Amino acid sequence: MKSLPQNQQCYWLQVYQSQLYLPNNNIPFGTAQECGLATRKGIEIAQYKGFSVWLIPTQESELNEGFVNLRSQLFQPEAHFYLLNKAVSLNHFFTKNRFCGSCGSYFSKANDEMALHCESCGSRVYPKISPSIIVAIRRDNQILLANHLRHKGTIYTNLAGFVETGESLEQAVEREVFEESGIKIKNIRYFGSQPWAFPDSLMLGFLADYESGEITLQEEEIFDANWFDSSGTLPQLPPEGTIALKLIKATLALCKQDQP
């Protein structure tokens, strides 16, 4: 961490876990003194709209009504939301990696890249990204939707899970779908991605078609799962701005396209 530039107009992102200081849903902008941050320290993490963006790690005791959860910002333009994700994820990285795992010395921010560097032994670590797959599955004019335990009785969404060491993304898609629903899929194709800083996921979206099997729930994770007609009434879906909803909408469009 280093002292903030005092006479430079910047964007200032104060972050505690997944909370960000965004009064009226806006990133504070101006000089450090104008924003009441003259004595704080931080890390320059990006450029946004031609200005520097500084991450300012924040303590729980400093939280006030201006702090909001990252999820509440899904309505923001994509570039804006992704910048907030970057700040939350990097704050988690810097907070959780204070000491070198090789020699135990304090880490410092590397001068030449976004990494932590140990002056004692030369070790260097980089921000962690956890790849996670999420997949929308179609069977004729139906879509598979699942109600996860964490959303019990509310949101129905796609199947998802973390990629394991030693497997391809496609293998992860097949494995997660079979583990959580008991069905086999085919025609797996990449759709798109979305950073999801809870705390460091990268969601990798796929579309797939049903091949065989009956729904058998992985009860430790899934409360309910079922096939829903694309032209019928759907359950509560994920909010706008999520890759989950984009996948669902794309699958429903494919269903409609193939209907006579």
Secondary structure, DSSP 8 states (H G I E B T S, - for coil): -EE--SSS-EEEEEEETTEEE-GGG---EE-TTTTT-TT-EEEEEEEETTEEEEEEE--GGG--TTEEEGGGGTTS-HHHHHHHHHHHHHHHHHHH--B-TTT--B-EE-SSSSSEE-TTT--EE----EEEEEEEEEETTEEEEEEEGGGTTS--B-EEEE--TT--HHHHHHHHHHHHH--EEEEEEEEEEEEETTTTEEEEEEEEEEEE------TTTEEEEEEEETTS-------TT-HHHHHHHHHHHHHHHH--
